Structure formats: structure tokens, C-alpha cells
């Protein structure tokens, strides 16, 4: 089987009449082709050009790339009036892989968490035990959180990162205890907790799904106790400490708990769960329109499951782990909403031990799976998963050339992988 890699370059150069147009790019297009399993394609050259009206005769510049599969060499330098600097573009494909295990030194015994932009924050659910951080770059656990005004005891719960704060909401007072609809916000910059309003909050629940939309936390589904599953939800705005509405019931999924959710940038995808049988279906929710807008295909979908994890890579949803009614799973798959297709199952080589009810986060480059339980035994182990880079289909990278003077030049690169 051949895999074709196509890379197109689109030149965006400010008009010459503008004095701020001090650097430009020469290439209007480029293409790459590679055989499946073969070497990376030959590099391509795009020229960075200094304008004749360059202030002071020269400028420093920096190239930044927003996709890991594309590199630009050199990535910075000095350019003078009318000078041309060749930039080498290299497109590479990395196969999927489990790239290592997480350290257990200093790891908490239990907890759920979220990625805060530089580390995975894990909250134990116990107001007497501080939260802590895992840094995948150094494979270390470090740091603790204040316990002043920390949320009350709750297991399990959900943790959502807003870009500024961690939100902990819902859960049970203890395993087998009373459901909650309270929560608190943790600000790592000030190491402080603040309580959340309960006015207009959804019914008390646990085993629900929660995502951050960029402006609000969306809560949906879960169990209000006694296997009373929900198909309702709510939206919370931390800036105003208010619950701003409920999710519509029109075309909503059937009630379920122990499901997963990811945010794509415009919609929430819910997948799987139980009531009490397991599901392998998924649904899309648009909070702007307050509308359920479609379902995921079941063709090629992983086995129906609950208590699993999910992460959004920027183009795909990765599902992993959980349970289908028997022993816990170490399997998963990737879903592409642009094509409504599931990939082949995730590799088992180097995968962590099967588990359920664990933390699953996306770092920007890889998925971290941590904690949870394996058939009744709590575990403090984890693993790091790298999906194929880029994924099958088309992916777009932006190269931004930023000079010390004037406007930036932007190169848009499209990388297409076909089976």
C-alpha cells in the first residue's frame, strides 16, 4: 500500500506598497510524495526575502510552526535588504506508539485531573490531601496545592482546566455516598481555592462528562444515585460564577453515565457510557446553538464501553481503556469527525495495564493515561501515547515568520495522508 503525502504552501505576503511589509516568502506551492513505510520525502526549499525598504538595513526574524510533523531550518536568523535566506521544509510521519510509562515516585494514590498547559494536575478528591502535578518532560511528580477552601470530600469527580483555573465539580461524598452539585475553582497562580455558586446548577450527580468550551464548562449526563442516569446538563461561566443555562433535550442522547467527552473547538463530542448496558455511540453538542447536531458512525468503532478515557488531538478523538462488562480493557481507537471515520485499533505494544476510571489528558503532542483501577485494584501507574503524526487525512500547519520590524509573513502547509 502506498501512502501519499501532499504538502501545499500558500504565500501570504503583505502588499509592497506598505512600509510594514519588510519580509516575504518566495514559494507559491510545493508537493511531497512518500511510499508507505519508506523514508521521509525529499526536503523542499522556500526562500525568505528581505524587502528593499527594510528599516535600518537588517532585521532579526523567528520562524514558529504549530504542528509537530513540520520543521523549518533555520528557525531564526538575520536578514538584510534584498537578501534571500533559504528555508528548508521537512515533513515527516511518525507512527503511533506508547512512548513510556509515568513515574510512580511521588505519585498520588488516587485522583482525577486535567492538563493545565504545562503539567497534568491531579486532585485526589480528599480535602486533606493536596493536589499535585505531573510533568511528562521530566517524568516527575512535584508541587502541592493549598487546602484552604478546597472542595469537600468527593469521589469520583471531574476536573476541567479553563486556561486560568481548575474547576472541580460534582461527585459523591464518598464511594456509595450522596451525589453533589457543589464545587470549587483552583487558581495555581495564587494557590487559592474559591467556591462555586450552586444557583441554577444541574442536579447533583457523579460519573458525568465535562469539557471546557473556551468560555464555559459544559456538564452533561451522569448518575444522580441508584443508577438514575441523566440526559441533562448545564453550562458554567467562571468569570461571573454563574450557571448560564441547561442543555437542550431536543435530539439529546439517551440518559447515560460513565461516558467520555472532548471539545473540538466548536462542538462537544460525547461517546460511550452505560445505562446500564454499554454504548459505542457518540453525539455532537453545539453550545452556541444549544443543539445536538449529529452522531458518530459505529462502523469500525471500538467495543461498547464505559469508565474509559478520551482525548482530543486537534483533529481526532482518541478513545482508550474502560470496561465492556468483563475484564478491563487496554484497547482503543481514533475518531475523525471531519470524515466520520474510525481508525484501526490503537497499538497494544507498550500499552499500560488495562484500567477504568482514570485520568486522560492531551498535552499538545501526546495523551497521558494515569491512575484509575484495574478490576478493583487502585493503580498509580500510567503511560504516554503518541498518535500517528499527522493523522490520516489532511492536516494544516501554519509557519509564521516574525521579523523584529514590520509585519509577519505566513506560510500555510497542508499535509495529506491517504491509506
N, C-alpha and C positions, 0 to 999 in steps of 0.2 A: 504494500500500500504506500502511496506517495502522499506526503503532506506538503501542501503548497503554502508558502509564506509570502504574502504580498505586502509591501510597505509603500505607502504613498506619502509624499511630502508636499504640503501646501504652504506656499510662501506668503507671508503677510508682511509687507514692507510699507511703512508709512510713506505718504506722498513726498516726493523730492522737494516740493516747494516748502515743506515745513522744516524750520530750523532744528526741530527736535528729532528729525529722522537722521540719526548720526551713524547707525549701523544697519546693515541689511544682509539678506541671505540670497545666494545665487540660484539654488536649486528650485525647480518647479515640481519635480517628481523623481521618484526612484522606485525600483522594484527589486524584490528579493525572492528567490526560489530555493527550496531545500527538499531533499528526499527524507522521508520518514526514517528516523534512526541514523541519519547521516550527519555530517558536520554542519556547523552553522554556515549560512550563506556568506559569500564574499562581502566585505565591508563596502560601504558607499561613502563618497566624499561630497560634502556641501560646503561651500565657501562662505565665510563671514567677511563682509566687506565694510571698510570704513568710509564714510562719506567725505566728500571734499570740504564740506563746511564743518568738519569735526572741531569742536571747541578746543582751544589750546593745542591742537595738533595731534592729540592722542587721548585714549581713554582705556581704563581697565574694564573688563567685562567678565561675566559669570554665566555659565550655562546650567540650568536646572531641568531635570527630567522627572515626570510624575508617574513613570511606570518602570518596574524593575527589569523588564526584558530589554530595554533600550539603554545603551551607553553612548556618550558623546566624549570624544577625546580630541584636543584638550578640553577641559571643562571650565577653564578660566585663562585669562592672559591679558595682554596689552595689544591694542590695535591703533594704528596711526591713520592719518588722512590718506584715503585712496589705497590703503594696504589691504591685502587679501590674506586671510588666515584659513587654511583648510581644516574642516571639522570632520572627523571620522565617525560615521554612524555604524554601530554594531548591534544587530538584532539577534537575540539568542532565545532558544526554547529550553526550559528546564522541565524534566519530567516530574510528576508528583512524587512526594516522598515524605515519610516520617523522619524528621531530621535530628531527633534527640529526645531524651527524657528530661523532665524537670527535676531539679534538685529537691531532696526531702529535708535538707538541713535548714532548720528554722521554719519549715512549712507548718501552717496551721493544721489542726487535726480534722477540721470540717469547715465548710463555708461555701458561699457563692459570691461571684464577683463580676467585675466589668473592667474593660480596658480604658485607661484614662489618658491615652495619648503617648505615654512613655513606659507604663508598667501596668500589670494586672493587679487591681485592688480586690482583696478578698475580705468579706465581712462574715464573721463566724455566726452571727445571729444571737450571740450572747453579750449582753451589755457589760459584762465584767471582763471580757476578753477583747483586747484591741484588734482592730483590723490590721492587715499587713499587705506588703507589696511584693510582687514577683517581677524581676527584670530579666527577660529572656536573653538580652545581650550579654549579661554576665552570669546567667543561670543562678541567681541568688535571691533569697528572701530577705527583706530588710525593712526597717521603719515600722512604726506603730502609730495608731490614731488615738486621739483623745477619747476618753469615755464620758466626758461631761456632756449631759443632754443626749447621749446616744439612745437609739431606739430601744424599746423594751424587748425582752426575750422573745424570739420568734424563729421557728424552723418549720419548713424551709421558707425562703423569701426570694425576692428578686432585687437585683442591683442594676441601676441604669446610670450611665455617665452622660452629663449634659454638655460637656465641654468646659464646665467650671465646677460642677458639684456632682457627688454621687447621691443618688436617691435610693433609699431603702424603704420598701412599702409592702404591706400585706404580710401574709404568712400565718403561722399558727403560734399560739402562746407556748406550745411545746408539742412534741410529736404526739398526735392523738388529742391535742388540746383544742382551744377555741380559735376560730378564724378571726383575723384582724383586718381593719381598713385604716390603720394608722401608719405613720412612717416618719422619716426624718431625712434631712439633707446634710451631707458632709462636704465641707469646703477644705480641700487639702492645703490651699494657700494660707489659710488662717488656722487650720487644725481645729475647726469648730463644727458642732452639730446645731441644726435648727429644726424645730418641729414642723410638721406639715399640717395644713388645715384639713379637717375632715368634712367641711361643709360641701355638700354636693359630690362627695367621693362615692365610688362604686360600693356595692355591698361588700362586706368583709369576705375575704377569700384567700385561698392559697393555691399553689400549682397552676397559676395563671401565666400568661405571656405578657411581656412588657418590652417596649422599644422606645428609643428617643428619636423624634422626628426632625430634630433641628430646632424646634421651638417648644414642643410639648412632649411629655411622656404619655404614651398610649398603653393602657392596660386593657386586656381582654381575656375572657374565659375564666377557667379555674373551677375550684370546688368550694362551695360555701359550707361544707361539712356534711357528713353522712352520704357521700357520693352524690351530692346535689350539684351537678355540673351546670355551668353558666354559658350563655352565648351573648352576654352583655359586656360592656366595657366603659371606660371613661378616659378623659384627657386632662392632664395636669400641667399647669403653667407655673414653673418655679419662680419666675420673675415677679409674679403677682401673688404667689402662694394660693392659687385658686384652681379648682376643678372646673373646666370650661365647657363641659358637655358630655353627653353619652354617645356611644357608637350606635349607629342605626341598626335596627333589626331586619330591615328590608334586605333580602338575599343573604343574610348573615349565615355563617356556618352553623351546623347543629351544635348544641352545648357540648363542651369537652374540657378536659383538664390535662395537665402534664404534657402540654404541647410546646412547640418552639415558635419563635418569631424573629424576623430580621427586618431591617429598614433598608430599602433600596436607594433611597434618596428622594423618592416621590411616593412610594407605597410601602405598606407593611405586608409581608408575606407570613401567614400563619401556616404551619404544617404539622400533620400527625396529631398525636394525642389519644385520649381514650374516653369512653362513656358507655359502659365500661370496656367494651371491645376496642381494639386498636384501629387507628385510621392511617391511611397512606395518602390522604388527600390534602391539598393546600388551597388557600384562598388569599385574595388581594384586597386590602382595605386602603382607600384614599381618604385621609382625614380632612383635606381641603373641601372635597365634595361630600364628605360623610357618606361614602358609598362603597359597597362591596362590588368589585369590578371584574371578577373572573375567577377561574380555578386553575390549578396546576394539572398537567397531564399525569395520568397514572401509568402511562406506557414507560417502562424502564425505571419506574420509581422504586426506591428501596422498600424493604418489607415494612408493613404497618408496624408502628411502634409508638411508645410514649417514654417520658423521662429521658429523652435524648437531648443532644445539643445541636445548635445551628449557628453558623457564622456567615456574614455577607462579605465577599471578597472585593466588591466593587463591580463585578459582572455576574457572579454566581452565588447561589446559596449552597453552603456545604452542610449536609446532614450527617451526623455520626453518633454511634452508640445507642444507648437506651435499651428498652426491652420489648419483646413481642409476645410475652406470655410464658416464655421458657427462660433459660439462662440468659444473662445479659449479653449484649452484642458489642463487637468491635468492628462493625461494618458501617458503611455509609455510601453516599453518592453526592454528586454535584448537580444543581439545577440551574439552568439558564433561562430566566424569564423572557429574554428577548426572542428566543426561539422556541420556548415552551418545551424544552427537552431535558432529559436526564442523561448524565454521563454514565460510563461504566462504573461499577462499584469502586470505592476507594481501595487503595492497596492495603494489604494486611502486613506487608513487610515492615517490621519495626513499629507496628501499631501498639499503643498502650493496651493494658489489660481491659477486657470488657467492663463496662460500667454504666450506671444510670445516675440521674440527679446530680450532675456535675457542672462545673463552670466551663463555658466555651466562649472564647473571645477571639476577635480578629485584630492583629497588631498593625495591619497595613501591608504586611508581607507574608504572614503565616497565621495559622489558627493554633491557639493554645487550648488543650483539653486538660483539665485538672480536677482532682478530688472526686467526690461522689461516693458511690458504694458499689461493690461487686457482690451480688447475691447475698445481701445482708451485712457484709463486712465493709466498714468505712475505710477509705484509702486516701493517702495524701500524696499519691504519685500523679504524674501527668506526662504529656507528650506534645510535640510541636509538629504540625502538619503543613507542608507546603503544597498547594495545588499546582497543576501544570501552569507554567508561566510562559506566555499568556495562555488563556484558556482557548478551547476550540471556538471557532467563530472569529469575529472581528473585535479587536481592541484598539483603542486610540490613545496615543501618548502625546503630550504637549512638551516641546522643548522651548524654553524661554531664555533668550539671550538678553541679559540685563547689563547695559553699559553704565559706567559711572556718570555719564552725561546723556541726557535725552531719553527718547522712548525706547522700550524694549522691542526686539524682533521675536516673532513667534513662529515655530515650525510645528505643524501638526502631522503626526506619523501614525498611520494605520497599519496594524499587524493582523493579518488574517490567516488562521489555521483551518485547513479543511481535512477531514478524515482521509 
